[in-house]
Amino acid sequence: MAHSGITSLNIQQTPTNADIFRMAWPMALRAVMMFSLVIIDLYLVSSLGENAVAAIGIASIFTGLLLGTTFAFANAMQIKVAQAFGGDNVVDLKSAFYCGLLLNVVIASLGIVLIMMFSQAAILKLAHSPSIAEGASSYLSVFLLVIIAETFSSALTSHFNGCGKTKLAFYSFLISAPVNIFTSIVLIFGLYGMPHLGLVGAAWGSFLGAFLRMLYLAYRFYCVHSDLHTVDGWANGKLLTTVHRQFSFSWPIAATFISMTFANQVCTAIYASMNVYHFAAMVLITPWVRVAGQLSYTWTQATGILLAQMIGKSLSSESLDEFLSRAWRAAFVAAAVVATVYVLIVGSMNWVYSDLDQQTRLALLSFLPVLLVIPFPRVSNAICGNVLRAAGDTKTSMNIHLMANWLFMVPLTAFCIMVLNLHVGWVFALFLLEELFKFPLFHRRIWTKQWHTMK
C-alpha cells in the first residue's frame, strides 16, 4: 500500500518473539522515561518535605483520572489502527486515527471543565492542612496544560504503535525529557535568576516537555501521513456514523482503563486518610512500581498489537495459538526481570529518599514481599486482557476489571484502612490479592478460545 507512505508489516508468517521484542523495547523505554519523569519530580519535590509530596499525590487524583481516560480511548484507537494496518485498509486507517483523535479532544475538554469546576472543594476535604491544599491547587492549575498536550500526543503515539512504528514515541521522550528535567530543577529551586516556584515548578517543567513531545510527534505524522486526510470516504460511510461506531468499539476498552484509573484514584483518596508518612510512602512507591512493571507490560501490549494485525490478515486459529503460546512463555521471563528490579528499587530507597522520615522509609521497605510475587500473575492477566481486546472481546475484559475494582479492591481498601486501621504493608498486599482474583476469570475465557472467531 503506497498511499500515505504506509508499508504493512509482513505478518503472513507468525511473528517471532524477536518481532515482539523489536516492537516492545521502544514502548518499554518510553514508558520508563515517562514514569521516570514523575519519579524525578517527586524526588526533587521530596526535598521540600512530606507536605509537598502529599500535595502532588492529591493533585494526581484528578490528573491521573483524566489522563487515564484519554489514554484509554487512545489505546482503543491503537487496536483499530493495528487491524486496519494489518489489513492494508487505508480508509479504515484514516477513520481510526481521526475519529480517535476527535474522541480524545472532546473527552479531555469535558474533563478539564469538570476539574476547574469541582476540584477545589474536593482538595480541601482531602488535604491534611491548608498549605497542602494550596500546593495541590497550584500544581493542578498548571498541570492542566500538560493534559492538553498529552491528549494529542497519546493519539499520535497510539497511531504509530498500531502501525508498528513504536520507536517514534520513544524518540519524542529523548527530545523532551532533558528539557523537562532541567526546567523543573531551575523553577523548583529558583536557579539562574528564575522565580522560586517550589512544586509548581515541577508542573511547568512537565508542560514544556509535553509540549515539545507533541510538536515532534505531530511533525513526524505530517512527514509520513501528510496526505492521509485526503483519502476519500470513511469506514462507515459518514464521519458521524464512523465516530459513533468507533465509540461503540472503544467504550468497553475505555471503561476498563477508566475503571482501573478511577479505582486507583479512589484508593489514593482513601490512602490520604492514613498518617502522612504512610500516605507519602504510597505516593512514592507507585511510580516506581509502574516504571518497572512496564518492562513486562509493554511485552503484553506488543503481543496484542501484533495479534490485532494478524487478525486483520485473517490468519488461522492455529497460527494465533502458536504465536500466543510463545509470547506467553516469554512474558514470564519478563516478569522475573521485573521482580529483580523491584528488589533493587526497594533496596535503594534509603539512599534515594534519605531526607524523608524514618517511618516513611520503613513503610517503603514493607512493600518488598508483595513486589517479589505480583509480577507473575499480573503479566499473565495482562496477556489475557490484551488478547481479548485485540480480538474484539472487549466486554469480557471490562467486566472482569469492573468486578475486581469495585467488588474487591475499593471496598477492601476502605475496610482495611478505615475500619481495621491496618499497617500500610498489609494495605499494599491488596494489589496482589486483586491479581489473584482476576486470574481464573481471565484464563478461563482465553482457554475457551472463543476469541478466535470474535473479529
C-alpha positions as CSV (number, residue, x, y, z in Angstrom):
1,M,0.0,0.0,0.0
2,A,1.8,3.1,-1.2
3,H,-0.7,5.7,0.0
4,S,0.4,8.0,2.8
5,G,3.8,6.3,2.9
6,I,2.4,3.2,4.7
7,T,4.0,-0.1,4.2
8,S,2.3,-3.0,6.1
9,L,4.4,-5.4,8.2
10,N,4.9,-8.8,6.6
11,I,2.9,-10.8,9.0
12,Q,1.8,-13.6,6.7
13,Q,4.0,-15.8,8.9
14,T,3.6,-16.0,12.6
15,P,5.6,-13.2,14.3
16,T,8.5,-14.4,16.4
17,N,9.5,-13.3,19.9
18,A,12.2,-11.2,18.3
19,D,9.4,-9.3,16.4
20,I,7.6,-8.7,19.7
21,F,10.9,-7.6,21.3
22,R,11.6,-5.1,18.4
23,M,8.1,-3.6,19.0
24,A,8.2,-3.8,22.8
25,W,11.6,-2.3,23.7
26,P,10.9,1.2,22.5
27,M,7.5,1.1,24.2
28,A,9.1,0.0,27.4
29,L,11.8,2.6,27.3
30,R,9.2,5.3,26.5
31,A,7.1,4.2,29.4
32,V,10.1,4.0,31.7
33,M,11.1,7.5,30.7
34,M,7.6,8.8,31.2
35,F,7.2,7.4,34.7
36,S,10.8,8.3,35.5
37,L,9.9,12.0,35.0
38,V,7.2,11.6,37.6
39,I,9.8,10.0,39.9
40,I,12.3,12.7,39.3
41,D,9.6,15.4,40.1
42,L,8.8,13.6,43.3
43,Y,12.5,13.2,44.2
44,L,13.1,16.9,43.6
45,V,9.9,17.9,45.5
46,S,10.7,15.4,48.3
47,S,13.4,17.8,49.5
48,L,10.6,20.3,50.2
49,G,9.1,17.8,52.7
50,E,6.2,15.4,53.1
51,N,3.6,18.1,52.7
52,A,4.8,18.9,49.1
53,V,4.8,15.1,48.2
54,A,1.2,14.9,49.7
55,A,0.1,17.9,47.6
56,I,1.3,16.2,44.4
57,G,-0.4,13.0,45.5
58,I,-3.7,14.8,45.9
59,A,-3.4,16.6,42.6
60,S,-2.7,13.3,40.9
61,I,-6.1,12.0,41.9
62,F,-7.6,14.4,39.3
63,T,-4.9,14.5,36.7
64,G,-4.5,10.7,36.8
65,L,-8.2,10.1,36.2
66,L,-8.4,12.4,33.2
67,L,-5.1,11.3,31.7
68,G,-6.2,7.7,32.2
69,T,-9.4,8.3,30.3
70,T,-7.7,9.9,27.3
71,F,-5.1,7.2,27.3
72,A,-7.9,4.6,27.4
73,F,-9.6,5.9,24.3
74,A,-6.2,6.2,22.6
75,N,-5.5,2.5,23.5
76,A,-8.7,1.5,21.8
77,M,-7.8,3.5,18.8
78,Q,-4.5,1.7,18.7
79,I,-6.3,-1.6,18.2
80,K,-8.4,-0.2,15.4
81,V,-5.3,1.2,13.7
82,A,-3.5,-2.2,14.0
83,Q,-6.4,-4.1,12.5
84,A,-6.6,-1.5,9.6
85,F,-2.9,-1.6,9.1
86,G,-2.7,-5.3,9.1
87,G,-5.5,-5.5,6.5
88,D,-3.9,-2.8,4.3
89,N,-7.1,-0.7,4.5
90,V,-6.2,3.0,4.2
91,V,-9.8,4.2,4.6
92,D,-10.1,2.3,7.9
93,L,-6.7,3.7,8.9
94,K,-7.8,7.2,8.3
95,S,-11.0,6.7,10.1
96,A,-9.4,5.1,13.2
97,F,-6.9,7.9,13.6
98,Y,-9.1,11.0,13.1
99,C,-12.1,9.6,14.9
100,G,-9.9,8.5,17.8
101,L,-8.3,12.0,17.9
102,L,-11.7,13.7,17.9
103,L,-12.9,11.5,20.8
104,N,-9.8,12.3,22.8
105,V,-10.1,16.0,22.3
106,V,-13.8,16.0,23.3
107,I,-13.2,13.9,26.4
108,A,-10.2,15.9,27.6
109,S,-12.1,19.2,27.1
110,L,-15.0,17.9,29.2
111,G,-12.7,16.6,31.9
112,I,-10.8,19.9,32.2
113,V,-14.0,21.8,32.6
114,L,-15.1,19.4,35.4
115,I,-11.8,19.7,37.2
116,M,-12.0,23.5,37.1
117,M,-15.5,23.4,38.5
118,F,-15.2,20.8,41.2
119,S,-11.6,20.1,42.2
120,Q,-11.1,22.9,44.7
121,A,-13.8,21.6,47.1
122,A,-12.5,18.1,46.9
123,I,-8.9,19.2,47.5
124,L,-10.0,21.0,50.7
125,K,-11.6,17.8,52.0
126,L,-8.6,15.6,51.2
127,A,-5.8,17.7,52.3
128,H,-4.3,17.3,55.8
129,S,-3.7,21.1,56.1
130,P,-4.4,24.4,54.3
131,S,-0.8,24.5,53.0
132,I,-1.1,21.1,51.4
133,A,-4.4,22.2,49.8
134,E,-2.9,25.3,48.4
135,G,0.1,23.4,47.0
136,A,-2.2,20.8,45.3
137,S,-4.4,23.5,43.8
138,S,-1.4,25.5,42.4
139,Y,0.2,22.3,41.0
140,L,-3.1,21.2,39.4
141,S,-3.8,24.5,37.7
142,V,-0.6,24.3,35.8
143,F,-0.8,20.6,35.1
144,L,-4.0,21.1,33.1
145,L,-1.7,22.4,30.3
146,V,0.1,19.1,30.4
147,I,-3.2,17.2,29.9
148,I,-3.9,19.3,26.7
149,A,-0.6,18.4,25.2
150,E,-0.8,14.7,26.2
151,T,-4.3,14.5,24.6
152,F,-2.8,15.0,21.2
153,S,0.4,13.1,22.0
154,S,-1.4,10.0,23.2
155,A,-3.5,9.8,20.0
156,L,-0.4,10.2,17.8
157,T,1.5,7.6,19.8
158,S,-1.3,5.1,19.5
159,H,-1.4,5.6,15.8
160,F,2.3,5.0,15.4
161,N,2.2,2.0,17.7
162,G,-0.6,0.4,15.8
163,C,1.4,0.8,12.6
164,G,4.4,-0.8,14.2
165,K,6.4,2.4,14.5
166,T,6.9,2.2,18.2
167,K,10.3,4.0,18.1
168,L,8.9,7.4,17.3
169,A,7.2,7.8,20.6
170,F,10.4,6.8,22.3
171,Y,12.4,9.4,20.3
172,S,9.9,12.0,21.4
173,F,10.9,11.4,25.1
174,L,14.6,11.6,24.2
175,I,13.9,15.1,23.0
176,S,11.5,16.3,25.7
177,A,12.9,14.6,28.9
178,P,16.1,16.7,29.2
179,V,14.0,19.9,28.8
180,N,11.5,18.7,31.4
181,I,14.2,17.8,34.0
182,F,16.3,20.9,33.5
183,T,13.3,23.3,33.6
184,S,11.9,21.5,36.7
185,I,15.1,21.9,38.6
186,V,15.5,25.5,37.7
187,L,12.0,26.5,38.6
188,I,11.6,24.4,41.7
189,F,14.7,25.9,43.3
190,G,14.8,29.3,41.5
191,L,18.2,28.9,39.9
192,Y,19.8,31.3,37.4
193,G,17.7,34.2,38.4
194,M,14.4,32.4,37.6
195,P,11.5,32.5,40.1
196,H,11.5,30.1,43.0
197,L,8.2,28.2,42.3
198,G,8.6,25.1,44.5
199,L,6.4,22.2,43.5
200,V,4.6,24.3,40.8
201,G,8.0,24.5,39.0
202,A,7.7,20.7,38.5
203,A,4.4,21.2,36.8
204,W,5.8,23.8,34.4
205,G,8.7,21.6,33.6
206,S,6.3,18.8,32.8
207,F,4.3,21.1,30.5
208,L,7.3,22.2,28.5
209,G,8.4,18.6,28.0
210,A,5.0,17.5,27.0
211,F,4.6,20.4,24.5
212,L,7.9,19.6,22.8
213,R,6.9,15.9,22.6
214,M,3.6,16.8,21.0
215,L,5.3,19.0,18.4
216,Y,7.7,16.3,17.5
217,L,5.0,13.6,17.1
218,A,2.9,16.0,15.0
219,Y,5.8,16.7,12.8
220,R,6.6,13.0,12.3
221,F,2.9,12.3,11.5
222,Y,3.0,15.1,8.9
223,C,6.1,13.7,7.3
224,V,4.7,10.1,7.0
225,H,1.0,10.6,6.7
226,S,0.5,14.2,5.4
227,D,-2.0,13.1,2.8
228,L,-3.9,10.6,4.9
229,H,-6.7,13.2,5.4
230,T,-7.2,13.4,1.6
231,V,-8.3,9.7,1.4
232,D,-11.9,9.7,0.2
233,G,-14.6,8.3,2.4
234,W,-15.0,7.0,6.0
235,A,-15.1,3.4,7.2
236,N,-18.8,3.6,7.8
237,G,-19.9,6.0,5.1
238,K,-20.2,9.2,7.0
239,L,-18.0,10.9,9.6
240,L,-20.6,10.9,12.4
241,T,-21.5,7.3,11.8
242,T,-17.9,6.3,11.8
243,V,-17.3,8.2,15.1
244,H,-20.3,6.5,16.6
245,R,-19.0,3.1,15.5
246,Q,-15.6,3.8,16.9
247,F,-17.0,5.0,20.2
248,S,-19.1,1.8,20.4
249,F,-16.0,-0.2,19.8
250,S,-13.9,1.9,22.2
251,W,-16.1,2.4,25.2
252,P,-15.7,-1.1,26.8
253,I,-11.9,-0.8,26.4
254,A,-12.0,2.7,27.7
255,A,-14.3,1.7,30.5
256,T,-11.8,-0.9,31.6
257,F,-9.0,1.6,31.8
258,I,-11.2,4.3,33.3
259,S,-12.4,1.9,35.9
260,M,-8.9,1.0,36.8
261,T,-7.8,4.6,36.9
262,F,-10.8,5.8,38.8
263,A,-10.5,2.9,41.3
264,N,-6.8,3.8,41.8
265,Q,-7.7,7.4,42.4
266,V,-10.4,6.5,44.9
267,C,-8.0,4.2,46.7
268,T,-5.5,7.1,46.7
269,A,-8.1,9.3,48.2
270,I,-8.6,6.6,50.9
271,Y,-4.8,6.4,51.4
272,A,-4.9,10.1,52.2
273,S,-6.7,9.3,55.4
274,M,-3.6,7.4,56.7
275,N,-0.9,9.3,58.5
276,V,1.2,11.5,56.3
277,Y,4.2,9.1,56.4
278,H,2.3,6.1,55.2
279,F,0.5,8.2,52.6
280,A,3.8,9.6,51.3
281,A,5.2,6.1,51.1
282,M,2.2,5.0,48.8
283,V,2.7,8.1,46.7
284,L,6.4,7.5,46.3
285,I,6.3,3.7,45.6
286,T,3.5,3.9,42.9
287,P,5.5,5.4,40.1
288,W,8.4,3.1,40.8
289,V,6.1,0.1,40.5
290,R,4.7,1.4,37.3
291,V,8.1,2.1,35.8
292,A,9.5,-1.4,36.5
293,G,6.2,-3.0,35.5
294,Q,6.4,-1.5,32.1
295,L,9.3,-3.9,31.3
296,S,6.7,-6.8,31.2
297,Y,3.5,-4.9,30.4
298,T,4.8,-3.5,27.1
299,W,5.6,-7.1,26.0
300,T,2.0,-7.9,26.5
301,Q,0.9,-4.8,24.7
302,A,3.1,-5.5,21.7
303,T,1.7,-9.0,21.7
304,G,-1.8,-7.5,21.5
305,I,-0.8,-5.2,18.6
306,L,0.8,-8.0,16.6
307,L,-2.2,-10.2,17.3
308,A,-4.6,-7.5,16.1
309,Q,-2.6,-7.2,12.9
310,M,-2.7,-11.0,12.4
311,I,-6.5,-10.9,12.9
312,G,-6.6,-8.1,10.3
313,K,-4.8,-10.5,7.9
314,S,-7.3,-13.3,8.8
315,L,-4.6,-15.8,9.8
316,S,-5.7,-19.2,11.0
317,S,-6.6,-20.2,14.6
318,E,-3.5,-22.4,14.7
319,S,-1.2,-19.5,13.8
320,L,-2.8,-17.4,16.5
321,D,-2.4,-20.1,19.2
322,E,1.2,-20.8,18.2
323,F,2.1,-17.1,18.4
324,L,0.3,-16.6,21.7
325,S,1.9,-19.6,23.4
326,R,5.4,-18.4,22.6
327,A,4.7,-14.9,23.6
328,W,3.1,-16.1,26.9
329,R,6.2,-18.1,27.9
330,A,8.5,-15.2,27.2
331,A,6.3,-12.9,29.3
332,F,7.1,-14.9,32.4
333,V,10.8,-14.2,31.8
334,A,10.0,-10.5,31.6
335,A,8.1,-10.9,34.9
336,A,11.2,-12.4,36.6
337,V,13.2,-9.4,35.4
338,V,10.6,-7.1,36.9
339,A,10.7,-8.9,40.3
340,T,14.5,-8.5,40.3
341,V,14.2,-4.8,39.5
342,Y,11.8,-4.4,42.4
343,V,14.4,-5.8,44.8
344,L,16.9,-3.2,43.6
345,I,14.4,-0.4,43.9
346,V,13.4,-1.2,47.4
347,G,17.0,-1.8,48.4
348,S,17.9,1.7,47.2
349,M,15.0,3.6,48.8
350,N,17.0,4.6,51.9
351,W,19.6,6.2,49.7
352,V,17.3,7.8,47.2
353,Y,15.0,9.3,49.9
354,S,17.4,9.9,52.7
355,D,15.8,13.2,53.6
356,L,12.5,11.5,54.5
357,D,11.4,10.5,57.9
358,Q,12.3,7.0,59.1
359,Q,8.7,6.0,59.3
360,T,8.2,6.7,55.6
361,R,11.3,4.6,54.7
362,L,10.2,1.7,56.9
363,A,6.9,1.7,55.2
364,L,8.6,1.6,51.8
365,L,10.6,-1.5,52.9
366,S,7.4,-3.3,53.9
367,F,6.2,-3.5,50.3
368,L,9.0,-5.9,49.2
369,P,7.3,-9.3,49.8
370,V,4.4,-8.3,47.5
371,L,6.6,-6.8,44.9
372,L,8.5,-10.1,44.6
373,V,5.4,-12.1,43.7
374,I,3.0,-9.8,41.9
375,P,4.7,-9.5,38.5
376,F,3.9,-13.1,37.6
377,P,0.0,-13.1,37.9
378,R,0.0,-9.5,36.7
379,V,1.8,-10.3,33.4
380,S,-0.4,-13.3,32.7
381,N,-3.5,-11.4,33.3
382,A,-2.2,-8.6,31.1
383,I,-1.6,-11.1,28.3
384,C,-5.2,-12.2,28.6
385,G,-6.6,-8.7,28.6
386,N,-4.6,-7.6,25.5
387,V,-5.6,-10.7,23.6
388,L,-9.3,-10.3,24.3
389,R,-9.2,-6.6,23.3
390,A,-7.2,-7.3,20.1
391,A,-9.8,-10.0,19.2
392,G,-12.8,-7.7,19.9
393,D,-13.9,-9.4,23.0
394,T,-13.8,-6.1,24.9
395,K,-16.8,-6.5,27.2
396,T,-15.4,-9.6,29.0
397,S,-12.2,-7.8,29.8
398,M,-14.2,-4.8,31.0
399,N,-16.5,-6.9,33.2
400,I,-13.6,-8.7,34.9
401,H,-11.9,-5.4,35.7
402,L,-15.1,-3.8,37.0
403,M,-15.6,-6.7,39.4
404,A,-12.0,-6.6,40.6
405,N,-12.1,-2.9,41.1
406,W,-15.4,-2.3,42.7
407,L,-16.4,-5.6,44.3
408,F,-12.9,-6.3,45.6
409,M,-10.2,-3.6,45.6
410,V,-12.0,-0.4,46.6
411,P,-14.2,-1.8,49.3
412,L,-11.4,-3.9,50.9
413,T,-9.1,-0.9,50.8
414,A,-11.7,1.2,52.6
415,F,-12.3,-1.6,55.1
416,C,-8.6,-2.2,55.8
417,I,-7.8,1.4,56.4
418,M,-11.0,3.0,57.8
419,V,-12.2,0.0,59.9
420,L,-9.2,-2.2,60.7
421,N,-6.6,0.6,60.5
422,L,-4.0,-1.9,59.2
423,H,-0.4,-1.1,58.6
424,V,0.3,0.2,55.1
425,G,2.2,-3.0,54.2
426,W,-1.0,-5.1,54.5
427,V,-2.9,-2.5,52.5
428,F,-0.3,-2.7,49.8
429,A,-0.8,-6.5,49.7
430,L,-4.3,-6.0,48.3
431,F,-2.8,-5.3,44.9
432,L,-1.6,-8.9,44.8
433,L,-4.9,-10.3,46.0
434,E,-6.6,-8.3,43.2
435,E,-4.5,-10.0,40.6
436,L,-5.3,-13.4,42.1
437,F,-9.0,-12.5,42.0
438,K,-8.8,-11.8,38.2
439,F,-6.6,-14.7,37.3
440,P,-9.2,-17.6,37.0
441,L,-11.7,-15.3,35.3
442,F,-9.2,-14.1,32.6
443,H,-7.7,-17.5,31.9
444,R,-10.9,-19.4,31.7
445,R,-12.0,-17.0,28.9
446,I,-8.8,-17.5,27.0
447,W,-8.9,-21.3,27.2
448,T,-12.3,-21.4,25.7
449,K,-10.7,-20.0,22.5
450,Q,-13.9,-18.1,21.6
451,W,-11.8,-15.1,20.9
452,H,-10.5,-16.8,17.7
453,T,-13.8,-16.0,15.9
454,M,-14.8,-12.7,17.6
455,K,-13.4,-10.3,15.0
